[in-house]
Amino acid sequence: MGRYDVVIVGSGLGGLECATILSKEGYNVCVLEKNELFGGCFQTYKRKDRLLDTGIHYIGSLDDGQLMNQYFRYFGIMDKLKIQRLDTEGFDQIWFQGRKYDFSMGYDNFIERMAIYFPGEHKALIDYITMLKQVASLISIDNLKKGIIAQSGMAFFLKSVTDQLSEITGNKLLQNVLTGSSLLYGGLENTSNFYYHGMVNNSYIESAYRFVDGSMQVTNELINVIRKNGGTVRKRCEVNRFVVEDDEVTAVYLSNGERVEGKNFISNIHPRQTLELLDKNQYIKKAYVSRINSLSNSYGVFTLYLLMKNGTTPYVNKNYYIHAGESIWFQGADKHSGNIDTCMVSFKPGDDKKSTDVITVMLPMYIDDLSPWIDTTAGKRGTDYEEFKQKYAQRILNHLKDRGLDYTGTIEHMYTTTPLSYRDYTGTADGSAYGIVKDFHNPQVCFVSPRTRLKNFYFTGQNMNVHGALGVTLTSMLTCAELLGHEYLAKKVGNA
């Protein structure tokens, strides 16, 4: 099989983007994926001939001249994606304390719409948008053209979302509404920093798009580019060992005993799990391993897929964030304990574009809620697990019905997934949907550098930086810059 220039373990977005970047630059790359499907959280799978997305249901900054558009154009996939722009006047709708609040696309639009709900807060809303722009400016296209991938945003890492918003406005209701889509970044009250909030929210306010035929098309198009550039992408190749000789990794072993050699190695799997597969060596210190193992992982999600009867449910070109409690924040493991207090509802259009084909409902859930089945594998969890999921799904349907979303008689089939599904199919530690928790109290501890003490071994993926499409793309750049040079790569993308 020969020796590859770069072996990448894991075909999540980070792994595929690294492979795309490096293959475009002439590296002979090999991506190894343990599962049947490529893509990690960008997987789309079929049930009853319907497409169900795993984790990514919409994406931001895809208009011409915006950041994700620029990256996707550099990758060579932008013009191949089937996407649909969400409603300009309300791409997200926050349901809170009996009222509904639309998030509009465009900075001025956002301010003016919010000012209708909060007429005395016009200045605060301008200040809020100004701050989002400041965060976004750290990773702008202009910076890329100057040879800068990302400027330091430590001031925003050191400030919590709640503290920053309380400085902008004393209006508690407005503070809650502005954090209404915090599920996008695994938000936790008094923990999440403003950098992540700002980066994610700015991206969607710029523009928000839904994938028409599922998020898997991003995965497939990236793989097409990699293979066109001479790269290799393989599935059903579970890596169970990184071979370390002196100060570098020389090969990986697959579960079938096959050895794959390379000059450089990138792990797109969770750092904790990566370190467990790495040969013991003197360069990765025990203190480093302990620090990685001590980092908390974000909550996972319980997902309910509703396959709708043909033509029964009008399509909604926005997402709902429905909050039942006194606070918009998910309250964490100690206070959560199975409560249904916040959820996101996303709609997939049918072929006629007027009716809904699939409704996806996502709720935060910790893997501890599934403790009886922690040691089971997919398809072998038993009837009590299926009963648990069915009961939970019915509670969700009742929760939605109580808020005016009654789907009685319109559902053809229902499917569910849990954090255990995430753990087994996307390889995330603790079934986390958002990777390592980024705590504003001590951001340095939560940073995991793409570079390691082994001279040819790197990390990438959602655990490094902001998760989600934008954050993972940024991290892929930082990882590849270790091989290609920061200024060179930044300018290559900025001028694409």
C-alpha positions as CSV (number, residue, x, y, z in Angstrom):
1,M,0.0,0.0,0.0
2,G,3.0,2.3,0.4
3,R,3.6,5.1,2.8
4,Y,1.2,8.1,2.8
5,D,2.2,11.7,3.3
6,V,-0.6,12.2,5.8
7,V,-2.8,9.6,7.5
8,I,-6.0,11.0,9.0
9,V,-8.1,9.0,11.5
10,G,-11.8,9.9,11.5
11,S,-13.9,11.2,8.6
12,G,-15.8,13.9,10.5
13,L,-15.9,17.3,8.9
14,G,-12.4,18.2,10.4
15,G,-10.8,15.1,9.0
16,L,-12.3,15.5,5.5
17,E,-11.5,19.2,5.4
18,C,-7.8,18.5,6.4
19,A,-7.7,15.9,3.7
20,T,-9.2,18.3,1.2
21,I,-6.7,21.1,2.0
22,L,-3.7,18.9,2.0
23,S,-4.6,16.9,-1.1
24,K,-5.1,20.2,-2.9
25,E,-1.5,21.1,-1.9
26,G,-0.1,17.9,-3.4
27,Y,0.0,15.7,-0.3
28,N,-0.8,12.0,-0.7
29,V,-3.5,11.6,2.0
30,C,-5.4,8.6,3.4
31,V,-8.6,9.0,5.6
32,L,-9.6,6.0,7.7
33,E,-13.1,5.8,9.0
34,K,-14.3,3.0,11.4
35,N,-18.0,3.2,10.5
36,E,-20.1,2.4,7.4
37,L,-20.9,6.1,6.8
38,F,-18.5,8.9,6.4
39,G,-19.0,12.4,7.8
40,G,-19.4,12.2,11.6
41,C,-22.0,14.7,12.6
42,F,-22.5,15.4,8.9
43,Q,-23.8,11.9,8.3
44,T,-27.2,11.6,6.7
45,Y,-28.9,8.2,6.8
46,K,-32.1,6.8,5.3
47,R,-35.2,5.4,7.0
48,K,-38.3,4.5,4.9
49,D,-36.6,6.3,2.0
50,R,-36.4,9.6,3.9
51,L,-33.1,11.4,4.6
52,L,-32.4,12.0,8.3
53,D,-29.5,14.3,9.3
54,T,-27.4,13.4,12.3
55,G,-26.2,16.7,13.8
56,I,-26.1,19.6,11.3
57,H,-29.5,20.9,10.3
58,Y,-28.6,24.4,9.0
59,I,-25.4,26.4,8.3
60,G,-24.4,30.1,8.4
61,S,-22.3,32.6,6.4
62,L,-23.0,31.0,3.0
63,D,-23.9,34.2,1.1
64,D,-21.4,35.4,-1.5
65,G,-18.6,37.2,0.3
66,Q,-19.1,35.5,3.6
67,L,-16.7,33.2,5.4
68,M,-18.2,29.7,5.0
69,N,-18.9,30.5,1.3
70,Q,-15.2,31.5,0.9
71,Y,-14.0,28.2,2.5
72,F,-16.4,26.1,0.5
73,R,-15.3,27.8,-2.7
74,Y,-11.7,27.2,-1.8
75,F,-12.5,23.5,-1.2
76,G,-14.3,23.4,-4.6
77,I,-17.7,22.4,-3.4
78,M,-19.8,25.6,-3.0
79,D,-21.4,25.4,-6.4
80,K,-22.3,21.7,-5.9
81,L,-24.4,22.0,-2.8
82,K,-28.2,22.0,-2.9
83,I,-29.2,24.6,-0.2
84,Q,-32.2,26.7,0.6
85,R,-32.0,30.1,2.3
86,L,-34.2,30.3,5.4
87,D,-36.7,33.1,6.0
88,T,-34.9,36.4,6.0
89,E,-37.4,37.9,8.5
90,G,-37.1,34.9,10.9
91,F,-34.7,32.1,10.3
92,D,-34.9,31.1,14.0
93,Q,-37.9,31.6,16.3
94,I,-37.4,31.7,20.0
95,W,-40.4,30.5,22.1
96,F,-40.2,31.8,25.6
97,Q,-42.7,32.6,28.4
98,G,-45.7,32.5,26.1
99,R,-44.2,34.7,23.3
100,K,-42.3,34.1,20.0
101,Y,-39.3,36.1,18.9
102,D,-37.9,36.0,15.4
103,F,-34.2,36.3,14.7
104,S,-33.8,38.1,11.3
105,M,-31.0,37.8,8.9
106,G,-28.8,40.9,8.3
107,Y,-27.4,43.1,11.1
108,D,-29.9,46.0,10.6
109,N,-32.8,43.6,10.1
110,F,-31.9,41.8,13.3
111,I,-31.8,45.1,15.3
112,E,-35.0,46.5,13.9
113,R,-37.0,43.2,14.4
114,M,-35.7,42.8,18.0
115,A,-36.5,46.5,18.7
116,I,-40.2,45.8,17.9
117,Y,-40.2,43.3,20.8
118,F,-38.0,45.5,23.0
119,P,-38.7,49.1,22.0
120,G,-36.6,50.6,24.8
121,E,-33.5,48.5,23.9
122,H,-32.5,49.9,20.6
123,K,-29.0,51.0,21.7
124,A,-28.4,47.8,23.6
125,L,-29.2,45.8,20.4
126,I,-26.8,48.0,18.4
127,D,-24.2,47.3,21.0
128,Y,-24.9,43.6,20.9
129,I,-24.5,43.4,17.1
130,T,-21.3,45.6,17.3
131,M,-19.9,43.0,19.7
132,L,-20.8,40.1,17.4
133,K,-19.0,41.9,14.5
134,Q,-15.9,42.3,16.7
135,V,-15.8,38.6,17.4
136,A,-16.4,37.8,13.7
137,S,-13.7,40.2,12.7
138,L,-11.1,37.9,14.3
139,I,-11.6,35.3,11.5
140,S,-12.6,37.5,8.6
141,I,-11.8,37.1,4.9
142,D,-9.8,40.3,5.1
143,N,-7.6,38.7,7.7
144,L,-7.2,35.6,5.5
145,K,-6.0,37.8,2.6
146,K,-3.4,39.3,4.9
147,G,-2.2,35.9,5.8
148,I,-3.9,35.6,9.2
149,I,-6.2,32.6,9.9
150,A,-7.4,33.8,13.3
151,Q,-6.6,36.7,15.6
152,S,-6.5,36.2,19.3
153,G,-9.9,36.7,21.0
154,M,-8.9,36.2,24.6
155,A,-11.0,39.0,25.9
156,F,-14.1,37.2,24.6
157,F,-12.9,33.8,25.9
158,L,-12.6,35.3,29.4
159,K,-16.1,36.7,29.5
160,S,-19.2,34.6,30.0
161,V,-22.2,35.0,27.7
162,T,-24.4,36.0,30.7
163,D,-21.9,38.6,32.1
164,Q,-21.4,40.1,28.6
165,L,-25.1,40.4,28.0
166,S,-25.8,41.9,31.4
167,E,-23.2,44.6,30.6
168,I,-25.1,45.4,27.4
169,T,-28.6,45.4,28.9
170,G,-30.2,45.1,32.2
171,N,-33.4,43.7,30.6
172,K,-33.4,40.0,31.8
173,L,-36.0,39.0,29.2
174,L,-33.8,40.4,26.3
175,Q,-30.8,38.6,27.8
176,N,-32.7,35.3,27.7
177,V,-34.0,35.8,24.2
178,L,-30.6,36.7,22.8
179,T,-29.3,33.3,24.1
180,G,-32.4,31.5,22.9
181,S,-30.5,29.4,20.4
182,S,-27.7,28.4,22.8
183,L,-28.3,24.8,21.8
184,L,-26.2,25.6,18.7
185,Y,-23.0,25.7,20.8
186,G,-23.9,23.5,23.7
187,G,-24.5,26.5,25.9
188,L,-24.3,26.3,29.7
189,E,-25.2,29.3,31.9
190,N,-22.3,30.8,33.8
191,T,-19.9,28.5,31.8
192,S,-20.1,29.3,28.1
193,N,-17.9,32.1,26.9
194,F,-18.9,35.0,24.7
195,Y,-16.5,34.0,21.9
196,Y,-18.5,30.9,21.0
197,H,-21.8,32.7,21.3
198,G,-20.6,35.6,19.2
199,M,-19.0,33.5,16.5
200,V,-22.0,31.2,16.1
201,N,-24.7,33.8,16.3
202,N,-22.9,36.2,13.9
203,S,-22.6,33.4,11.4
204,Y,-26.3,32.7,11.2
205,I,-27.4,36.4,11.4
206,E,-25.2,36.9,8.3
207,S,-27.1,34.2,6.5
208,A,-28.7,30.9,7.3
209,Y,-29.3,28.0,4.9
210,R,-30.8,24.5,5.1
211,F,-29.3,21.6,3.2
212,V,-32.0,20.4,0.7
213,D,-30.8,16.8,0.4
214,G,-29.2,16.5,3.8
215,S,-25.8,17.6,5.2
216,M,-24.2,14.4,3.8
217,Q,-23.7,16.2,0.5
218,V,-20.9,18.2,2.1
219,T,-19.2,15.0,3.1
220,N,-19.7,13.4,-0.4
221,E,-18.4,16.5,-2.2
222,L,-15.3,16.8,0.0
223,I,-14.6,13.1,-0.6
224,N,-15.0,13.6,-4.4
225,V,-12.4,16.4,-4.2
226,I,-10.0,14.3,-2.1
227,R,-10.2,11.3,-4.5
228,K,-9.9,13.6,-7.5
229,N,-6.6,14.8,-6.0
230,G,-5.4,11.3,-5.7
231,G,-6.3,10.8,-2.0
232,T,-7.7,7.7,-0.4
233,V,-10.8,7.6,1.8
234,R,-11.7,4.2,3.4
235,K,-14.6,3.1,5.6
236,R,-14.8,0.1,7.9
237,C,-11.2,0.8,9.0
238,E,-11.1,1.0,12.8
239,V,-7.8,2.2,14.1
240,N,-6.8,0.6,17.4
241,R,-3.2,1.6,17.7
242,F,-0.9,4.5,16.9
243,V,2.7,3.2,16.6
244,V,5.2,5.6,18.2
245,E,8.9,5.2,17.5
246,D,11.2,7.7,19.3
247,D,9.5,11.2,18.8
248,E,7.1,10.4,16.0
249,V,4.2,8.2,14.9
250,T,5.2,5.9,12.1
251,A,2.0,3.8,11.5
252,V,-1.5,2.9,12.7
253,Y,-2.8,-0.6,13.1
254,L,-6.4,-1.4,12.1
255,S,-8.6,-3.8,14.0
256,N,-8.1,-6.4,11.2
257,G,-4.3,-6.3,11.8
258,E,-3.5,-4.1,8.7
259,R,-0.7,-1.6,9.2
260,V,-0.9,1.8,7.5
261,E,2.3,3.8,7.4
262,G,2.6,7.6,7.0
263,K,4.9,10.6,7.4
264,N,2.4,12.6,9.3
265,F,-0.8,11.7,11.3
266,I,-3.9,13.7,12.2
267,S,-6.5,12.5,14.6
268,N,-10.0,13.7,14.1
269,I,-11.3,11.6,17.0
270,H,-11.6,12.9,20.6
271,P,-8.2,13.6,22.2
272,R,-9.1,11.4,25.2
273,Q,-9.8,8.4,23.0
274,T,-6.8,9.2,20.7
275,L,-4.4,9.2,23.7
276,E,-5.7,5.8,24.7
277,L,-4.7,4.4,21.3
278,L,-1.2,6.0,21.3
279,D,1.8,3.9,22.2
280,K,3.3,5.0,25.6
281,N,6.2,7.4,25.0
282,Q,8.3,9.9,26.9
283,Y,7.1,12.9,24.8
284,I,3.4,12.9,25.8
285,K,3.6,13.6,29.5
286,K,1.4,12.1,32.1
287,A,0.4,15.6,33.2
288,Y,-0.9,16.3,29.6
289,V,-2.9,13.0,29.6
290,S,-4.3,13.9,33.0
291,R,-5.4,17.3,31.8
292,I,-7.1,16.0,28.7
293,N,-8.9,13.3,30.8
294,S,-10.0,15.9,33.3
295,L,-11.8,18.0,30.7
296,S,-15.6,17.8,30.8
297,N,-17.5,16.9,27.7
298,S,-20.6,18.8,26.7
299,Y,-24.1,17.3,26.8
300,G,-25.4,15.1,24.1
301,V,-28.8,15.1,22.3
302,F,-31.9,13.0,22.2
303,T,-33.2,13.3,18.7
304,L,-36.8,12.5,17.6
305,Y,-37.4,12.1,13.9
306,L,-41.0,12.5,12.7
307,L,-41.6,11.1,9.2
308,M,-44.7,13.0,8.1
309,K,-47.6,11.7,6.0
310,N,-47.4,13.1,2.5
311,G,-48.9,16.6,2.2
312,T,-50.3,16.8,5.8
313,T,-48.0,19.4,7.4
314,P,-47.1,22.7,5.8
315,Y,-43.3,23.4,5.5
316,V,-41.8,25.9,7.9
317,N,-38.8,27.7,6.6
318,K,-37.3,28.4,10.0
319,N,-36.2,26.6,13.2
320,Y,-38.1,26.7,16.5
321,Y,-36.3,26.9,19.8
322,I,-38.9,26.1,22.4
323,H,-38.2,26.8,26.1
324,A,-40.5,25.8,28.9
325,G,-38.6,27.0,32.0
326,E,-38.0,30.3,33.7
327,S,-34.6,30.5,32.1
328,I,-33.7,29.9,28.5
329,W,-30.6,28.0,29.5
330,F,-30.3,24.2,29.7
331,Q,-29.7,23.7,33.4
332,G,-27.1,21.0,33.3
333,A,-26.8,17.5,34.6
334,D,-27.6,18.2,38.2
335,K,-30.8,20.1,37.5
336,H,-31.8,18.4,34.3
337,S,-32.6,14.8,35.3
338,G,-34.8,13.9,32.4
339,N,-36.8,17.2,32.2
340,I,-38.0,18.4,28.9
341,D,-37.3,22.1,29.3
342,T,-35.7,23.1,26.0
343,C,-35.7,21.8,22.5
344,M,-35.0,22.7,18.8
345,V,-37.5,21.8,16.1
346,S,-36.2,21.7,12.5
347,F,-38.3,21.1,9.3
348,K,-37.2,19.4,6.1
349,P,-39.2,20.2,3.0
350,G,-40.9,17.6,0.8
351,D,-40.5,17.3,-2.9
352,D,-43.3,19.8,-3.5
353,K,-41.4,22.4,-1.3
354,K,-44.7,23.3,0.4
355,S,-45.2,20.4,2.8
356,T,-42.8,19.0,5.5
357,D,-41.2,15.6,4.8
358,V,-39.4,15.2,8.2
359,I,-39.5,17.1,11.5
360,T,-36.5,16.8,13.7
361,V,-36.7,17.5,17.4
362,M,-33.4,17.8,19.4
363,L,-33.2,18.0,23.2
364,P,-30.1,18.1,25.4
365,M,-29.4,14.9,27.2
366,Y,-26.5,13.6,29.3
367,I,-25.3,10.1,28.8
368,D,-25.8,9.5,32.6
369,D,-29.6,9.4,31.8
370,L,-28.8,6.2,29.9
371,S,-26.7,4.5,32.5
372,P,-28.4,1.1,32.3
373,W,-27.3,0.8,28.7
374,I,-23.8,2.4,28.9
375,D,-22.0,-1.0,28.2
376,T,-24.3,-2.0,25.3
377,T,-23.7,-1.6,21.5
378,A,-26.0,-0.4,18.8
379,G,-28.8,-2.7,18.0
380,K,-28.2,-4.8,21.1
381,R,-29.5,-2.6,23.9
382,G,-32.6,-4.6,24.6
383,T,-36.4,-3.9,24.8
384,D,-36.2,-1.8,27.9
385,Y,-34.0,0.7,26.0
386,E,-36.5,0.8,23.1
387,E,-39.3,1.4,25.7
388,F,-37.4,4.2,27.3
389,K,-37.0,5.9,23.9
390,Q,-40.7,5.4,23.0
391,K,-41.8,6.9,26.3
392,Y,-39.5,9.8,26.0
393,A,-40.6,10.4,22.4
394,Q,-44.2,10.5,23.6
395,R,-43.4,13.0,26.3
396,I,-41.8,15.2,23.6
397,L,-44.9,15.0,21.4
398,N,-47.1,15.9,24.4
399,H,-44.7,18.8,25.2
400,L,-45.0,20.1,21.6
401,K,-48.8,19.6,21.6
402,D,-49.1,21.6,24.8
403,R,-47.5,24.5,22.9
404,G,-49.7,24.3,19.8
405,L,-47.7,21.9,17.7
406,D,-50.1,19.0,17.4
407,Y,-49.0,16.3,15.0
408,T,-51.7,13.8,15.9
409,G,-52.7,11.8,12.8
410,T,-49.9,13.3,10.6
411,I,-47.0,11.1,11.6
412,E,-46.2,8.1,9.4
413,H,-43.1,6.8,11.3
414,M,-41.0,7.8,14.3
415,Y,-37.3,7.2,14.9
416,T,-35.1,8.2,17.8
417,T,-31.4,8.4,18.7
418,T,-29.7,9.2,22.0
419,P,-26.2,10.2,23.1
420,L,-25.3,6.5,23.0
421,S,-26.0,6.7,19.2
422,Y,-23.6,9.6,19.0
423,R,-21.0,7.8,21.0
424,D,-21.2,4.7,18.8
425,Y,-21.6,6.3,15.3
426,T,-19.6,9.5,15.6
427,G,-17.0,8.4,18.2
428,T,-17.6,11.2,20.6
429,A,-16.6,10.7,24.2
430,D,-19.6,10.5,26.6
431,G,-21.9,10.8,23.6
432,S,-21.2,14.5,23.6
433,A,-22.7,16.5,20.7
434,Y,-20.3,19.5,21.0
435,G,-17.0,18.1,22.3
436,I,-15.0,19.5,25.2
437,V,-16.8,22.1,27.3
438,K,-15.1,25.5,26.9
439,D,-15.3,27.2,30.3
440,F,-14.7,30.9,30.5
441,H,-13.4,30.6,34.0
442,N,-10.2,28.9,32.7
443,P,-10.1,29.0,28.9
444,Q,-6.4,28.0,28.7
445,V,-7.1,24.7,30.3
446,C,-9.8,24.0,27.7
447,F,-7.6,24.8,24.7
448,V,-6.2,21.7,23.0
449,S,-3.5,22.7,20.5
450,P,-3.5,21.0,17.1
451,R,0.3,20.4,17.6
452,T,1.5,17.7,20.0
453,R,4.9,16.9,21.5
454,L,5.3,14.2,18.8
455,K,6.8,16.0,15.9
456,N,4.5,14.6,13.2
457,F,1.2,14.1,15.1
458,Y,-1.7,16.5,15.2
459,F,-5.3,16.9,16.4
460,T,-8.2,18.4,14.6
461,G,-12.0,18.6,15.0
462,Q,-14.6,20.2,17.3
463,N,-12.7,19.6,20.5
464,M,-10.0,22.1,19.5
465,N,-12.0,25.3,18.8
466,V,-15.6,26.2,18.2
467,H,-17.6,23.2,17.2
468,G,-20.1,23.2,14.3
469,A,-19.3,23.8,10.7
470,L,-17.6,27.1,11.1
471,G,-15.5,26.2,14.2
472,V,-14.4,22.9,12.8
473,T,-13.4,24.5,9.5
474,L,-11.3,27.1,11.3
475,T,-9.6,24.3,13.3
476,S,-8.9,22.3,10.1
477,M,-7.1,25.4,8.8
478,L,-5.1,25.7,12.0
479,T,-4.1,22.0,11.9
480,C,-3.1,22.1,8.2
481,A,-1.2,25.4,8.8
482,E,1.2,23.4,11.0
483,L,2.2,21.6,7.8
484,L,1.8,24.3,5.2
485,G,2.5,27.5,7.1
486,H,-0.1,29.9,8.4
487,E,0.4,32.8,6.1
488,Y,0.6,30.7,3.0
489,L,-2.6,28.8,3.7
490,A,-4.5,31.8,4.8
491,K,-3.7,33.8,1.7
492,K,-4.5,30.7,-0.5
493,V,-8.1,30.6,1.0
494,G,-8.6,34.3,1.2
495,N,-7.8,34.8,-2.5
496,A,-9.7,31.7,-3.7
